[in-house]
Amino acid sequence: MPHESPSPPARRTRRKEARPAEMIEAARDLFIERGFAATKLEDVARRAGVSVGLPYVYFENKAGLFKAVVRESVLPNIRLGEEMVESFPGPTDELLRLIVARFWQMNREPAAGLPKLVVAEATNFPDIARFYMEEVVMRGRRFFARLIQRGIDRGEFRPVDVMQMARVVSAPLSMLTIWTHSLAPHEIDPEATAEGFLDAYLDLVLHGLRAAPKDAPNA
C-alpha cells in the first residue's frame, strides 16, 4: 500500500491568521460604501468570504470592528509621518512638502473615505466620533505641533502658539480629504484641482510660518 503524505497544514494556518485582516478590509470597504449604520457584521463576513458568525470571534461588536479598521488603515500613515519628523535631516519646509505629497498619495488609498464617514455618522454615533477624535484627529494635531516646533527650534519658523497653529495647519488637509470623497466628483471649475489647492496651501502656510531673516529691520 503506497504511503500517503498528509496534507501540509501551512495553507490552513495562513488562512486562519489572515482572517482578521480580510474582515477588516471587507469592513473598511463596506463602511465607506454604505455607512456605519447600514453595515452589518453578517455583510462583512460574506464580503470577506467567512462564516457569518466569525466576526464575533475576533471583534466584540461592530464598533470594535470599526476601531480595528481605523487602527489598521489610518494610524500606520500617522506613524510614518511621525517617523519622518524624527529622522528627516533637512529643512522643515522641505519636510512639510514631503508630508503633503505623502498625504495626497494617501487620498488615493481605500481608507481615505473614512473621514467623510465619521463626519456623516458623528451625530448618530458619538462614541465612534469620540474614538476618532482621540485616536486620529488629536494624534494628527500633535504630529503637526511637533513639526511646527521643529521649525521653531531650528530658527526656520517664527514663534507661534504651536497647538493652535497645528489645528490651523491640519484642518485644510482634513477638509480636502472629505471634499475629495464627496463633492469633488461634481466640481464644475476645471481649475479647482487638488494639486492646485495643495500648492496654494503650502504657499500660504510656509509664508505664514517662515521666520524673518536675522538681519531684517524690526517692524
Secondary structure, 3 states (H helix, E strand, C coil): CCCCCCCCCHHHHHHHHHHHHHHHHHHHHHHHHHCCCCCCHHHHHHHHCCCCCCHHHHCCCHHHHHHHHHHHHCHHHHHHHHHHHHHCCCCHHHHHHHHHHHHHHHCCCHHHHHHHHHHHHCCCCHHHHHHHHHHHHHHHHHHHHHHHHHHHHCCCECCCCHHHHHHHHHHHHHHHHHHHCCCHHHCCCCCCCHHHHHHHHHHHHHHHHECCCCCCCCC
